[in-house]
């Protein structure tokens, strides 16, 4: 299995209410993907509760059978649509893919 972990940091300048709303928009968009993309084996999205300035705002933890299926997910049009939303709302992301 390949574990795919991505952390997202929303853009600066959002009010607390806007930040919460945008985090939920991304979470909901990501959580819709498993019903549309067969390669996803496990998919969990969380919104950060840590007030540290170094904390990211959301995290995605997902699993795929192999690197090829992770690649299929990455280029899937449904995924690309969510990436466009993330690009609009986020200033940074960090990713780790590892064999489990």
LINKARA-V547677 format. One record per backbone hydrogen bond with DSSP energy under -1.0 kcal/mol. NH is the residue of the N-H (numbers start at 1). CO is the residue of the C=O. E is the energy in kcal/mol with one decimal. If there is no record, write none. Layout:
NH/CO/E ; NH/CO/E
//
This chain:
2/64/-3.3 ; 3/98/-3.4 ; 4/62/-3.2 ; 5/96/-3.0 ; 6/60/-2.4 ; 7/94/-2.8 ; 8/58/-2.4 ; 9/92/-2.8 ; 11/89/-2.7 ; 19/15/-3.0 ; 20/16/-2.2 ; 21/17/-2.5 ; 22/18/-2.9 ; 23/19/-2.3 ; 24/20/-2.1 ; 25/21/-2.1 ; 26/22/-2.2 ; 27/23/-2.7 ; 28/24/-2.9 ; 29/25/-2.1 ; 30/26/-2.8 ; 31/27/-2.8 ; 33/30/-1.8 ; 36/33/-2.0 ; 37/33/-2.0 ; 40/37/-1.3 ; 41/63/-2.7 ; 42/63/-1.1 ; 44/61/-2.2 ; 46/59/-2.5 ; 48/57/-2.8 ; 55/52/-1.6 ; 57/8/-2.3 ; 58/8/-1.8 ; 59/46/-2.3 ; 60/6/-2.9 ; 61/44/-2.9 ; 62/4/-2.4 ; 63/42/-2.2 ; 64/2/-2.2 ; 70/66/-1.8 ; 71/67/-2.4 ; 72/68/-2.2 ; 73/69/-2.2 ; 74/70/-2.3 ; 75/71/-1.8 ; 80/76/-2.7 ; 81/77/-1.8 ; 82/78/-1.4 ; 83/79/-2.5 ; 84/80/-1.8 ; 85/81/-1.3 ; 86/82/-2.5 ; 87/83/-2.9 ; 88/84/-1.6 ; 89/85/-1.8 ; 90/86/-2.7 ; 91/9/-2.6 ; 92/9/-1.5 ; 94/7/-2.0 ; 96/5/-2.5 ; 98/3/-2.2 ; 100/1/-3.1
//
